[in-house]
Amino acid sequence: MKETTYSKIWMADGILIFVYKPLPILDYSTAKIVVNERLHYQQDVCYPVLCNLQGIKDADKSARDYLANEGSFLLKAVAMVDTRAIIEALLRVYIHRSKPLIPTQLFENQYEAMHFLKSYR
């Protein structure tokens, strides 16, 4: 496992697990740092990723747009995991409006997210 300023990253069953640490707002500059740290960990290998968003309180539009496009480099698919109802509604709008470049789905638990990602290994 690699721990960075904003996240914890590790591999499980051919899937990259990415867990955000507590963060009041994910802005564009922080999103760029997070992606660079993830890319460094991946060492030019493309993976499906399970992204646990529980630590993020909010994200600005520029960060969301960046993650949906340039920030998805070297990712095969993304499963976002969050159990908060309000965040679920916001993430569904994000997926609809930002139109991520790779398959992206929202899940309430890690088991379902891993099941979705297994076909992208």
N, C-alpha and C positions, 0 to 999 in steps of 0.2 A: 504494500500500500504506500502511496505517496500522499503526503499531507502538504498542502500549500496554504497560502494566506486565506484563500476563499473556498477551498474545497478539500475533499478527500477523494482519491482516485485509486481504483484497483481493478483487477480482472477476475471474472468468475465465469467459468464454463464458456469461454470464448466471447464474453460480453464485457464491455467496459462499464464499470459502475462509477458514477460520478455523483457525489453528494455535496451539495452546497452547505457551507458553514453558515451560521446566522448572519444575515445581511439585511439591513433596513431597506436599502434600495439598490437594485442592480442597474447601474448606469452604463453608458456606452464604453467609457474607459475601463471600467471594471470587467465588463463583458469581454473586451479585447484581451485583457490580462488572463482571464479564466480560459479563453480559447487557446491562447499561446501556451499556457501551462499544460492543458490537455494535449495539444499537439506535441509538445516536448515529451510527454509521457508515452504517447503512441509511437514515436520514432518512425513515422511515415507508413504505418500500417493502418488500414481502414477497418473499423469495427462498428457493430451496432452498440448503442449506448443506452443504459438506463440512467436517467437523470432525476435524482431525488431533489425536489424543489422546496421541501419543507422549511429550509432555512431562510428562504427569500421572502421578505415581507411585501415588496413591490418591485417592479421593473419599469424603467421608462421606455418610451416607444423606440428610441434609437437603439437601445440595447436589444429589445425584442426583434427588431428588423435585422440587426447585425447577426444575431444568433440564428435566425431563420434562413439566412442566406450565406454570407461569407463564413459565419461561425459554424456551419455544418460541414466544413471541409474535412475529409477523411472519416466521415460517418456514413454508415450504410442505412441506418434507421435510428429513430429516437423514441424511447418510451419515457414519458414524463410521469413521475409519481408524486401525487400530492393528495392528501385526504381532506383538505379544507374546502368546504362547499363554495365559498366565494371565489377562491382561487380556481376551482374547477370551471366556474362560469367564465372567468377572465381568460383562462387558457383555451377554452373552446373558441372564444372570439379571436384570440391570438392565432390559433391554427387556421381559422376561417379567413381572416384578413391578411395575415402575413404570408400565407401559402408557402410553407417551408419546402425547400428543394428536395428533401428526402422524406420517406414515410415517417410520419410523426403522429403518435397517439398519446392520449392521456389515460392514466390508470390510477385507481385508488389504492392498489397494493402491489408490492414488488413481485409476487408470484405471477399474477396476470401479465405484468410488464415483461418478465423474463420469458414467459411462454410466447408472447408476441415476437420478441427479439430473436428467439432461437432459429427461426427460419431465415434470418439475415446473417447468420454466422459465416 
